[in-house]
Amino acid sequence: MGTDIFAKPKGFFSFPLERPVEESVKIFWPLPVEEMHGVSEKKGQRLRRAGFKTIGDLDQASLAELIGPLGTSEGTKLFYLSRGI
């Protein structure tokens, strides 16, 4: 799944560091989990079953909440990616 905005899987979106964090929250948080780098359709389905529908949901989740449906490696990776780390 992808959108015209980011043209996933080959697209790349750069968000300038000088823009306020609040602006990035408005742009990214409402997007579906499948729009995040590293989230395939299958992984997106697992996340949705666990209650994570948007990137904002991932950003607000604890590490343990993401490890549950994804396992330690993938859950940890997504925990940091969703926070821009």
VOKOL-298196 format. One record per residue (C-alpha): residue number from 0; residue in one letter; chain; x, y, z. Coordinates in nm, 3 decimals. Layout:
<recs>
(NUM; A; A; (X; Y; Z))
...
</recs>
This chain:
<recs>
(0; M; A; (0.000; 0.000; 0.000))
(1; G; A; (0.124; 0.350; -0.073))
(2; T; A; (0.012; 0.704; -0.130))
(3; D; A; (0.084; 0.961; -0.395))
(4; I; A; (0.248; 1.177; -0.129))
(5; F; A; (0.536; 0.943; -0.055))
(6; A; A; (0.532; 0.711; -0.357))
(7; K; A; (0.625; 0.406; -0.146))
(8; P; A; (0.811; 0.175; -0.196))
(9; K; A; (1.060; 0.379; -0.402))
(10; G; A; (0.971; 0.726; -0.278))
(11; F; A; (1.153; 0.922; -0.013))
(12; F; A; (1.018; 1.211; 0.191))
(13; S; A; (1.254; 1.451; 0.364))
(14; F; A; (1.132; 1.670; 0.647))
(15; P; A; (1.364; 1.968; 0.714))
(16; L; A; (1.501; 1.975; 1.068))
(17; E; A; (1.431; 2.347; 1.105))
(18; R; A; (1.055; 2.286; 1.089))
(19; P; A; (0.877; 2.260; 1.425))
(20; V; A; (0.805; 1.914; 1.567))
(21; E; A; (0.436; 2.001; 1.587))
(22; E; A; (0.430; 2.035; 1.209))
(23; S; A; (0.572; 1.686; 1.157))
(24; V; A; (0.313; 1.547; 1.399))
(25; K; A; (0.033; 1.699; 1.191))
(26; I; A; (0.175; 1.547; 0.873))
(27; F; A; (0.284; 1.201; 0.984))
(28; W; A; (0.065; 1.094; 1.277))
(29; P; A; (-0.260; 1.059; 1.079))
(30; L; A; (-0.098; 0.841; 0.811))
(31; P; A; (-0.173; 0.466; 0.809))
(32; V; A; (0.093; 0.242; 0.967))
(33; E; A; (0.166; 0.092; 0.624))
(34; E; A; (0.310; 0.426; 0.511))
(35; M; A; (0.600; 0.398; 0.753))
(36; H; A; (0.932; 0.273; 0.619))
(37; G; A; (0.975; -0.093; 0.707))
(38; V; A; (0.604; -0.170; 0.744))
(39; S; A; (0.490; -0.414; 0.479))
(40; E; A; (0.128; -0.497; 0.409))
(41; K; A; (0.159; -0.813; 0.619))
(42; K; A; (0.323; -0.632; 0.911))
(43; G; A; (0.059; -0.361; 0.880))
(44; Q; A; (-0.212; -0.625; 0.920))
(45; R; A; (-0.049; -0.753; 1.240))
(46; L; A; (-0.024; -0.400; 1.375))
(47; R; A; (-0.387; -0.325; 1.292))
(48; R; A; (-0.502; -0.643; 1.467))
(49; A; A; (-0.310; -0.521; 1.773))
(50; G; A; (-0.489; -0.184; 1.755))
(51; F; A; (-0.228; 0.029; 1.579))
(52; K; A; (-0.385; 0.206; 1.282))
(53; T; A; (-0.177; 0.522; 1.236))
(54; I; A; (0.184; 0.633; 1.270))
(55; G; A; (0.066; 0.840; 1.567))
(56; D; A; (-0.053; 0.520; 1.735))
(57; L; A; (0.295; 0.374; 1.691))
(58; D; A; (0.462; 0.685; 1.829))
(59; Q; A; (0.244; 0.674; 2.140))
(60; A; A; (0.302; 0.301; 2.201))
(61; S; A; (0.546; 0.164; 2.454))
(62; L; A; (0.827; -0.066; 2.347))
(63; A; A; (0.650; -0.363; 2.508))
(64; E; A; (0.330; -0.287; 2.315))
(65; L; A; (0.517; -0.304; 1.983))
(66; I; A; (0.722; -0.609; 2.074))
(67; G; A; (0.402; -0.802; 2.147))
(68; P; A; (0.272; -0.827; 1.788))
(69; L; A; (0.609; -0.797; 1.610))
(70; G; A; (0.872; -0.966; 1.825))
(71; T; A; (1.177; -0.812; 1.989))
(72; S; A; (1.379; -0.720; 1.681))
(73; E; A; (1.102; -0.574; 1.464))
(74; G; A; (0.915; -0.419; 1.757))
(75; T; A; (1.228; -0.240; 1.878))
(76; K; A; (1.313; -0.121; 1.528))
(77; L; A; (0.964; 0.020; 1.475))
(78; F; A; (0.963; 0.177; 1.821))
(79; Y; A; (1.264; 0.391; 1.727))
(80; L; A; (1.162; 0.455; 1.366))
(81; S; A; (0.822; 0.586; 1.473))
(82; R; A; (1.003; 0.841; 1.689))
(83; G; A; (1.239; 0.949; 1.413))
(84; I; A; (1.540; 0.789; 1.578))
</recs>
